[in-house]
């Protein structure tokens, strides 16, 4: 396990150094993180609104139930049925307490929804700022590359597109390797035929 942890630590350190040396990548990482946060806040807002809707439905159902029991209490009192009126009043009171609890839960959900919506707006603002910085960094990199002398044929040209980097070997080098590899295959075939 020690070797794996050492390797992991080494790779993390190298990645941090690489990102520090390439600030445009750091901005891209930040932009990706903001995008993930934005998606997460949108999911949370949708979840909170769904829960709020279910609570509203439950509050409405409870209110209708309270109204029904209130009518029963009044009916029992009018008929002088105190044996029914008293338990009906207690049940109505329990329903009122339940309705108040549901109302309190809905108010908390509304506050959380509002806070999450504000957070989403802040993330969008930050995302726009980072996009502007990414565009600025890319423009600076293009200007810097244009100001430098063109690379010699033997130099590698690195193109960055997010985390994926590809090196294109010079055409002459590619031809040389293909010729060498073909020659080796021919030699191997000749040796096999002589056997």
DAZIUR-V107403 format. One record per residue. RES is the residue in three letters. SS is DSSP state (alpha for helix, beta for strand, coil for the rest). Layout:
# DAZIUR-V107403
<<RES	SS> <RES	SS>>
This chain:
# DAZIUR-V107403
<<UNK	coil> <UNK	alpha> <UNK	alpha> <UNK	alpha> <UNK	alpha> <UNK	alpha> <UNK	alpha> <UNK	alpha> <UNK	alpha> <UNK	alpha> <UNK	alpha> <UNK	alpha> <UNK	alpha> <UNK	alpha> <UNK	alpha> <UNK	alpha> <UNK	alpha> <UNK	alpha> <UNK	alpha> <UNK	alpha> <UNK	alpha> <UNK	coil> <UNK	alpha> <UNK	alpha> <UNK	alpha> <UNK	alpha> <UNK	alpha> <UNK	alpha> <UNK	alpha> <UNK	alpha> <UNK	alpha> <UNK	alpha> <UNK	alpha> <UNK	alpha> <UNK	alpha> <UNK	alpha> <UNK	alpha> <UNK	alpha> <UNK	alpha> <UNK	alpha> <UNK	alpha> <UNK	alpha> <UNK	alpha> <UNK	alpha> <UNK	alpha> <UNK	alpha> <UNK	alpha> <UNK	alpha> <UNK	alpha> <UNK	alpha> <UNK	alpha> <UNK	alpha> <UNK	alpha> <UNK	alpha> <UNK	alpha> <UNK	alpha> <UNK	alpha> <UNK	alpha> <UNK	alpha> <UNK	alpha> <UNK	alpha> <UNK	alpha> <UNK	alpha> <UNK	alpha> <UNK	alpha> <UNK	alpha> <UNK	alpha> <UNK	alpha> <UNK	alpha> <UNK	alpha> <UNK	alpha> <UNK	alpha> <UNK	alpha> <UNK	alpha> <UNK	alpha> <UNK	alpha> <UNK	alpha> <UNK	alpha> <UNK	coil> <UNK	coil> <UNK	coil> <UNK	alpha> <UNK	alpha> <UNK	alpha> <UNK	alpha> <UNK	alpha> <UNK	alpha> <UNK	alpha> <UNK	alpha> <UNK	alpha> <UNK	alpha> <UNK	alpha> <UNK	alpha> <UNK	alpha> <UNK	alpha> <UNK	alpha> <UNK	alpha> <UNK	alpha> <UNK	alpha> <UNK	alpha> <UNK	alpha> <UNK	alpha> <UNK	alpha> <UNK	alpha> <UNK	alpha> <UNK	alpha> <UNK	alpha> <UNK	alpha> <UNK	alpha> <UNK	alpha> <UNK	alpha> <UNK	alpha> <UNK	alpha> <UNK	alpha> <UNK	alpha> <UNK	alpha> <UNK	alpha> <UNK	alpha> <UNK	alpha> <UNK	alpha> <UNK	alpha> <UNK	alpha> <UNK	alpha> <UNK	alpha> <UNK	alpha> <UNK	alpha> <UNK	alpha> <UNK	alpha> <UNK	alpha> <UNK	alpha> <UNK	alpha> <UNK	alpha> <UNK	alpha> <UNK	alpha> <UNK	alpha> <UNK	alpha> <UNK	alpha> <UNK	alpha> <UNK	alpha> <UNK	alpha> <UNK	alpha> <UNK	alpha> <UNK	alpha> <UNK	alpha> <UNK	alpha> <UNK	alpha> <UNK	alpha> <UNK	coil> <UNK	coil> <UNK	coil> <UNK	coil> <UNK	coil> <UNK	coil> <UNK	coil> <UNK	coil> <UNK	coil> <UNK	beta> <UNK	beta> <UNK	beta> <UNK	beta> <UNK	beta> <UNK	coil> <UNK	coil> <UNK	beta> <UNK	beta> <UNK	beta> <UNK	beta> <UNK	beta> <UNK	coil> <UNK	coil> <UNK	alpha> <UNK	alpha> <UNK	alpha> <UNK	alpha> <UNK	alpha> <UNK	alpha> <UNK	alpha> <UNK	alpha> <UNK	alpha> <UNK	alpha> <UNK	alpha> <UNK	alpha> <UNK	alpha> <UNK	alpha> <UNK	alpha> <UNK	alpha> <UNK	alpha> <UNK	alpha> <UNK	alpha> <UNK	alpha> <UNK	alpha> <UNK	alpha> <UNK	alpha> <UNK	alpha> <UNK	coil>>
